[in-house]
Amino acid sequence: MSIDTCKDQVEMADCVVVFVLDKITNLLAEEAILLQGVKHDIHYIKDELERMIAFLGVADALEDGDAEVKVWVRQVRDVANDIEDVLDESMLLSYDHHFRGSCCSFAKLVFSIRNIKSCHKLVFEIQAIRSRVHNIAEGHQRYRYKFYVPEQGSSSNHAYDTANDRRGDALLLEEAELVGIEIPRQQLIDWLVEDDPRLKVVSVVGMGGSGKTTLVKKVYEDAAVKKNFNSLAWITVSQSFKIEEVLKDMIQQLYDEVKQPTPEGLSTMSSIRLKAIAKVFLQSRMYLLVFDDVWTIQAWEAIRYALPDVNNGSRVILTTRLFNVASFSSIETNGYVYELKALSAEESWILFCQKAFHGNSCPSHLENISRNILKKCGGLPLAIVAVGGVLATKNRTNIREWGMLNHSLGPELDSNGKFDSMRIVLLLSFNDLPYYLKPCFLYLSIYPEDHLIERNTLIYWWITEGFVKRKEGRTVEDVAEGYLNELINRSLIHPVQYNDDGSMKLGRIHDLYRELILSKSRDYNFTTTTDEQNISWPEKNRRLSIHGTLGNLQVKRSNTKLRSLLTFGIADAQSLSCISQVLGSSRMLRVLDLRGAPLEMIPETVFQLFHLRYLSLRNTSVKILPRSIERLKQLEILDLKQTYITELPVEILKLENLHNLLVYSHVSYSYLPYNCSPGFKAFRGIGTLRALQKLVYVEATPGSGILGEVGMLSELRRLCILKLRKEDGRTVCSSIEKLRKLQSLNLKSVEEHEILDLSYISSPPPLLQRLYLTGHIIKMPEWIQDLNSLVKIYFRWTRLTEDPLKYLQDLPNLVHLEFLVGYTGEELYFEKGKFQRLKLLNLDKLEGLKRVTIGEGAVPHLEKLVIQRCPLLESVPTGIECLLNLKVLEFFDMPDEFIMTLRPEKLGADSWKVSHIPEVYYTYWRDSCWMVHSLKEKCNTQIAGHSGAVTKTYGRRNSL
């Protein structure tokens, strides 16, 4: 059986074994020299793992309740990890053999002896692994009865059955036990009874335990709702979905309601016949059907063909954890999607006190610890009820008992039987993940509690770990982004900040899911997190995440298991010394992230990591990148952001696999001087790095030939070039035209008044989404109006004399537009009906601007408008009162007489124009500090004591 067939047939196959199988297949295809003597053994191991993999998917769901199954699964994972270690060691030997080829004769002799010994050791290890695999296979035969694969759709899975029992418990909750339900309940009722005869599907989506079933049941039982329909049925679908059983349940309920016997032979009918019966029955009825816990689009499609649309106002409610299921089912019927959010802090506290203190107030000596425990529940009703119920049994005078739960909630989830129902509900989402998403989700256990997840960094980690598989016609980055979107769709990652194109920029994971995957990671030897409380060395773990101070961690002499080392908040020299020891003992590392560590020099042990694919030194004090960087032949990502490195060694040209080269300091263009240069000096030959996808920020050094060579980097997605001169125009334009995959382009001239000449471009990159132009532009480049994919554009110090809006107004996807000293004219006119997708607009330091006019129907979706340092502006934009989606209006450092027109208490002439906007602020300098004044809240906030601090504070707050 091929690996691909295994993957297709067993969606939940164990990720570790699949990963190793891929590696073995690649090794055999490459005919690795050092392993020729054990090729037969490797083939045997590969065949046995393929046989095992078909049973691991079932074992995943069973192992939590069966000790013998758990042992067998762990043995399979351990042996798979050991195989990977041997394969990586063989690759390292191959590399050392090649690297030592240029050594002197004596060195070659010494190395050859060592190499022969190492090869013999590898052969012995592979043969030993073969024996282990054979024993594990025999053990599986002895316990084969435990791995009986149930018939599709049967409900023999204990976890699913228990979860469904608990879902039934949710239907019995009393109204008094519910918190925060009234607003969503009323919204759903309004949608159900609205005067529209078309069949509509109302989807309620949210993570497991958020109260979807409870909410919908209260809507379903509402008297006004029942009065509106003459046929109602509640059908639980669940993961163990089987269409025949669902249809029989629905038909049984419908016939029981009208007190009629069900059709004869119902129990043996096919799904086609059952759908026909249901459709005939519902044809003459105004019905309301609830399908609770739908997990796939396919499940919904199987159901919907039994539901007639007879234009009589019938409705369907569907609950799901998956956003794609919710949107698919509702959009096709012009229905609605309601996302059930977590409870607010106030609602959570009310529910917590109901459960923990039986509706009484919390004793004052327990309030702080109770709120800390409650925070871990993250507004999840199921968790609050479970935790509150456990605390209700504890002694209220014994704070230590409560503190133990606060500090060990994760282990309690595994050991305390009172948390079983909550753990099972959470596990359903984990067990439902396809094999390729499980390692990606488990990887999130590396983050400290409450740490935000940065999209790009997470994607890089996944890719360089080897979790992301290439697909024909798509880049590996696109595939990884698809993985991220799947986890978001499943409510396992929650975005908290978005990019302009709608993708997640920052996200977070619910604390309870974090506790769950920490537990799973320990079981799988997948990840260890270490801090000053937990400083044990991970004997078998593949990934080590260090949080804060390490203390006296005892480092083992050698650790061939470790594949990732990541640090969060390392600040002391002792911890750094400990990390250096770890690096010296972990030659198999693929991912090394030392961001924020107190480093001034890169440890030499880093350059001995042959397998290293990702290296981040972000936010360190490193000043020099050594020539020995050439040894990292596998390196794909080199992140030197926010370091002091401004020159790179020419040896970097030997890194043929390098995809991302990030060397710059992030600056706020609004407040720093124009000549601030955060990039690195270029050198001849960079065009040989043909795999490069990101090159930022590179300086256009005269005579380096860099501008011509950039055009050779056909894989580039992101490019930033600094210190351009007017005479560079023709060359840089020629290179840009060749970059057909480019998505982000940032060009900056060498000085504020130096002309940025982009007139030579006639065929711009068709996929360009973000464009940053800094420098004097004589005439707006006409090719900009052809950028149909453009989402964001910045004009900085461009000093355009012609109104630029006419070139931009028809761009179909433009959502973000910013000018900083970008235009010298007196008026900006947004023509009628133009800028249909613009959401964010910033006008900064347009010193000649007097008027902004918004035509009828222009910028209809604008959400945030910022106007800064425009001293001649006479009034707020004409037509701003028609922008009904505008949520935030900010003014910064504007003249007092302008601000007076906005203040209603001073009878300002323009105050009525902004009265509909929820948030209106203006910032001004007063008494040696910047003050933010809210026109809505009638209050001032001091944000900085001197102008330098404003760059950080206001610049972040005001970021578009």
Salt bridges, closest charged atoms under 4 A:
ASP14 OD1 - ARG77 NE 2.65
ASP22 OD2 - LYS7 NZ 3.22
ASP22 OD2 - LYS469 NZ 3.57
GLU31 OE1 - LYS39 NZ 2.40
ASP41 OD1 - ARG130 NH1 3.20
GLU48 OE2 - ARG51 NH1 2.85
GLU50 OE2 - LYS46 NZ 3.17
ASP60 OD1 - ARG77 NH2 3.12
ASP60 OD2 - LYS438 NZ 2.43
GLU63 OE2 - ARG77 NH2 3.49
ASP64 OD1 - ARG423 NH1 3.49
ASP64 OD2 - LYS520 NZ 3.51
ASP66 OD2 - LYS146 NZ 3.28
GLU68 OE1 - LYS146 NZ 3.76
ASP78 OD2 - LYS540 NZ 3.78
ASP82 OD2 - ARG132 NH1 2.64
ASP82 OD1 - LYS561 NZ 2.23
GLU84 OE2 - LYS23 NZ 3.62
GLU84 OE1 - ARG542 NH2 2.67
GLU84 OE2 - ARG563 NE 3.96
GLU84 OE2 - ARG590 NH2 2.21
ASP85 OD1 - ARG542 NH2 3.02
ASP85 OD2 - LYS561 NZ 2.94
ASP85 OD1 - ARG563 NH2 2.62
ASP88 OD1 - LYS23 NZ 2.53
ASP88 OD2 - ARG563 NH2 2.96
ASP88 OD2 - ARG590 NH2 3.57
GLU125 OE2 - LYS121 NZ 2.69
GLU138 OE2 - HIS134 NE2 3.22
GLU151 OE2 - LYS242 NZ 3.32
ASP169 OD2 - ARG166 NH1 3.48
GLU177 OE1 - LYS355 NZ 2.96
GLU182 OE2 - ARG185 NH1 3.23
ASP196 OD2 - ARG198 NH2 2.92
ASP196 OD2 - LYS200 NZ 3.42
GLU221 OE2 - LYS217 NZ 3.71
ASP222 OD1 - ARG185 NH2 2.80
GLU245 OE2 - LYS248 NZ 3.73
ASP292 OD2 - ARG167 NE 3.29
ASP293 OD2 - ARG167 NH2 2.94
GLU332 OE1 - ARG304 NH1 2.94
GLU339 OE1 - LYS341 NZ 3.30
GLU367 OE2 - ARG371 NE 3.09
GLU401 OE1 - LYS394 NZ 3.78
ASP414 OD1 - ARG423 NE 2.86
ASP432 OD2 - ARG490 NH1 2.69
GLU449 OE2 - LYS376 NZ 3.48
ASP450 OD2 - LYS375 NZ 2.40
GLU454 OE1 - ARG595 NH1 3.58
GLU454 OE2 - ARG618 NH1 3.52
GLU465 OE2 - ARG543 NE 2.84
GLU465 OE1 - ARG590 NH1 3.35
GLU481 OE1 - ARG455 NH2 2.82
ASP500 OD2 - LYS792 NZ 2.99
ASP500 OD2 - HIS816 ND1 2.98
ASP523 OD1 - ARG74 NH2 3.99
GLU539 OE2 - LYS556 NZ 3.62
ASP593 OD1 - ARG595 NE 2.91
GLU604 OE2 - ARG631 NH1 3.49
GLU630 OE1 - LYS654 NZ 2.91
ASP639 OD2 - ARG618 NH2 2.66
GLU651 OE2 - ARG627 NE 2.88
GLU699 OE1 - LYS723 NZ 3.58
GLU715 OE1 - ARG717 NH1 3.09
GLU715 OE2 - LYS741 NZ 2.99
GLU752 OE2 - ARG799 NH2 2.68
GLU782 OE2 - LYS779 NZ 3.51
GLU802 OE2 - LYS806 NZ 2.62
ASP810 OD1 - LYS834 NZ 2.99
GLU818 OE1 - HIS816 NE2 3.77
GLU826 OE2 - LYS850 NZ 3.78
ASP844 OD2 - ARG869 NH2 2.95
GLU863 OE2 - LYS887 NZ 3.90
GLU890 OE2 - ARG957 NH2 3.72
GLU905 OE2 - ARG903 NE 2.78
ASP910 OD1 - LYS913 NZ 3.45
